[in-house]
Amino acid sequence: MKRLIERSRSVGEVLRWVTQNPSKVSASHYPIALHKLGQLLQQQQQGQATVNGESRGPGQMLEQPEFQTLCQAIISGCSKFDNFSIVNCLYAAAALGLPGESPLVRVLEDESRSRLGRFNQKDVSMVFSSEANNKALEAIFSSQLFYENRQERFIRSMAEWLPRKAENLTPYTMALIAKYVARHRLREPRLLDTIANFLLKRGEQLDSKVIQKLVFPFSRMNYRPSNHSELFPKLEAILEQKAGSSPLATVNILMSMFQLSHFPQTVLHQVFSPAFITNVMSSPYALIVRRYLSLLDAAVELEFRDYSGPRLDPRYRVLMFEHALTADEANRKYSYKGLVAEALRQLVGEECYRQDEVLPPGYCTDFLLWINRSGTVLPLSRVPAASKAPSAHTTASSAAISLRSSVLALTSDLQDFAPVVLSVNDKWHYCQNSDILVGSRAMRDRHLRLLGYCLVQV
């Protein structure tokens, strides 16, 4: 039967073999038949073959009784199909152009979702490559199995169809897509620009918590959307109206814009105002917002010299991070940092560097060294105390010192000493398949340089 289907030269011939010989058709034959129908229709549409006078398009074929019989046979028996036949039928149905609301596609999607936990990665990729409506996409992106694994075939396919279908997606579905893009550091311009266009058109209707989810991929991938000249002012106007409704979402959006070197002055006036601070301090997420505000305040001092509005009260300044990032700790066994540490121990000795040092305004560094004018790495005991970077384990008042004072302290002895940050950039510090640092890492590097540190990338 397989050979007969594959050798068929017309749509009618395929349908006759499958529908007139039900006792000889097994589960594996149905996806073969659907694939063959798709190939024949594509040939006809391209004018490559018109066999036996047939010139039917997909719409005409769907109306044929033989095709309906084929679909009904698959619907009736798919619960007994093996995984490979299920995913191949779904993939073939999608390639054939069957609408998402058709009974065949709905039944295959439902059966596929019920089996997600038992699919292997090839099966999963094929399933995800074939579904593209709101309901299916929500199920896909809500699947932990899918979320945790990057599906290359699906990503390539999504980059093609998402720009065309974005207008019909719900904000919830688009937020799930944005979360997936950010999770896997996908710097795919077509996907990111589609999210940006969606946000530009619908931003005013969206809750700020949804907006932060849609904005995050831009900063994560260190990517300014092609419509940023329109989008960023629109976001500023929205934040001006909604800044107080969700303070945590507001500072998250601001952080994303700062990482892309965009500084919305009017919104900063609001978030540094006594009213906003008072509101934040009485909320359950007060500490995390204080951390974000502290880093935003530091960024203003370092990068936004023309800003003349209110600043964060020094009483509320804290370090953004007090220890190595969770992701870096979790991935430590995959990092080259251990090899670099061993090399430094052998080359300069443990007394000549600090590892995992946190520098104001709260940036964790891999290795911190001091080098004199002749290029010699100095033991920490020979570095003047005034020139050493403040430790994260110092008192809160020490952590809240002015960054400008820190710069002066670091640069005052630059004729004799140079502080060097040795950064071990692992793959999770970059966008996927790219040499572009993620936004948070790129901003960290900018700030450390502005603070007077010399950065050496490994």
Sequence and secondary structure as in RCSB ss.txt:
>XXXX:A:sequence
MKRLIERSRSVGEVLRWVTQNPSKVSASHYPIALHKLGQLLQQQQQGQATVNGESRGPGQMLEQPEFQTLCQAII
SGCSKFDNFSIVNCLYAAAALGLPGESPLVRVLEDESRSRLGRFNQKDVSMVFSSEANNKALEAIFSSQLFYENR
QERFIRSMAEWLPRKAENLTPYTMALIAKYVARHRLREPRLLDTIANFLLKRGEQLDSKVIQKLVFPFSRMNYRP
SNHSELFPKLEAILEQKAGSSPLATVNILMSMFQLSHFPQTVLHQVFSPAFITNVMSSPYALIVRRYLSLLDAAV
ELEFRDYSGPRLDPRYRVLMFEHALTADEANRKYSYKGLVAEALRQLVGEECYRQDEVLPPGYCTDFLLWINRSG
TVLPLSRVPAASKAPSAHTTASSAAISLRSSVLALTSDLQDFAPVVLSVNDKWHYCQNSDILVGSRAMRDRHLRL
LGYCLVQV
>XXXX:A:secstr
 HHHHHT  SHHHHHHHHHS GGG  TTHHHHHHHHHHHHHHHHHTTS   TT    HHHHHTSHHHHHHHHHHH
HHGGGS HHHHHHHHHHHHHHT  TTSHHHHHHHHHHHHTGGG  HHHHHHHHHH  SHHHHHHHHH HHHHTS 
 HHHHHHHHHHHHHHGGGS HHHHHHHHHHHHHTT   HHHHHHHHHHHHHHGGGS HHHHHHHHHHHHHTT   
TTHHHHHHHHHHHHHHHTTT HHHHHHHHHHHHHTT   HHHHHHHTSHHHHHHHHTSTTHHHHHHHHHHHHHHH
HHH TT  S    GGG   S SSS HHHHHTGGGSSHHHHHHHHHHHT GGGEEES EETTTEE SEEEEEETTS
 B  GGGS GGGS   TTS HHHHTS HHHHHHHHHTTTTTEEEEEEE   GGGB TTSS B HHHHHHHHHHHH
TT EEEE 
